[in-house]
Amino acid sequence: MRVDSPNGKKMDMKSVLESRYLNYIIRLIMGIVFIYASYSKILDPVAFSSNIHNYGVTPVYIENLIAIVLPWLELFIGLGLITGIKYRASIDISIYLMWAFIILISQAYLRGKSIDCGCFMNDISPSDAAEKRFDMLKRIFEDIIFLIMLYKLKYDANNKKSH
Amino acid sequence: MANNIKDIFLLILVSLLFGVCRVFLVGDIPFIKQPPKLISNDELVNTQLDAPKVVTISQCKEMFDQKSAFFIDARDSMVYDEGHILGAINIHFESNDDDQILSRLEGVEENDFLIIYCSGGDCDLSEELGNHLFEYLGYRNILLYEGGFPEWKENGYEISSRK
């Protein structure tokens, strides 16, 4: 497959994947994703603590602590990905977080629990349940895409191509 | 790699510091979340509780027989229709706004005992509704029945269904 490069030259797919521009775009996208995700959580940690509770895996006692610290971590790794400050650490933390999100949503999905309301699917109407199941699958899919993008950044950072 | 771990800890530490500072400045969330405590029989008088509390099935049954509490079913209306504690009011938190909740609680005083239940086990609907009623709508005597409808039904207590 061939595409136009920013300077008008033809590039093949391998060149596109190895291009610095692609990494800058991924960094920008992932940075915005993390900063955007942190914004409402920093403003309302009580609601975020309740969301954490909905996953049904953490001890109640530490839910507020996670809700207080995690949004700031998301903000700083988002900024780190965009600016390049503490870049490798930001990529590593992003990857750990993304794995955690995928595992947490998947376990809730398999247990038939909605992370949206914290309720079990058999406590809500079938149409609501179908909608919530679809949303969870969509989020798992999104997070897998993000994870692939982050692993690309990590691979290139290890080979000193992007940073 | 060692530097990377140092940076990861640094980012977590900075996030912790920002989170802690935010809590001290805004003061909207405690560091440690406490799960609702079991209510003692002495507290089951017409008073104002300091937080939503948990009731046992025997306390529930006693209050049901004495008609000294309102029962609230926090599950979806379709599930409620299939069977609920006799006389329970159905309030599914997700599908009702504050005005609708208040209209369903017409005739209920702020100091009345409200026993909220859902499906037992990990079901969070009753706790979410209870916290909302306590913190935002001014109901002072919120009781959470964690055994929920399955336990009540298993014990052969009074139920009703619309089907």
Interface residues (C-beta under 8 A of the other chain):
Chain A: I42 P45 V46 S49 S50 H53 N54 G56 V60 Y61 I62 E63 N64 L65 A67 I68 V69 L70 P71 W72 L73 L75 F76 I77 G80 K86 R88 A89 S90 D92 I93 K113 C117 G118 C119 F120 N122 D123 I124 S125 P126 D128
Chain B: N4 D7 I8 L10 L11 I12 V14 S15 L16 F18 G19 V20 R22 V23 D28 I29 P30 F31 I32 K33 Q34 P35 R75 D76 S77 M78 V79 H92 F93 E94 C118 S119 G121 D122 C123 D124 L125 E128 N131
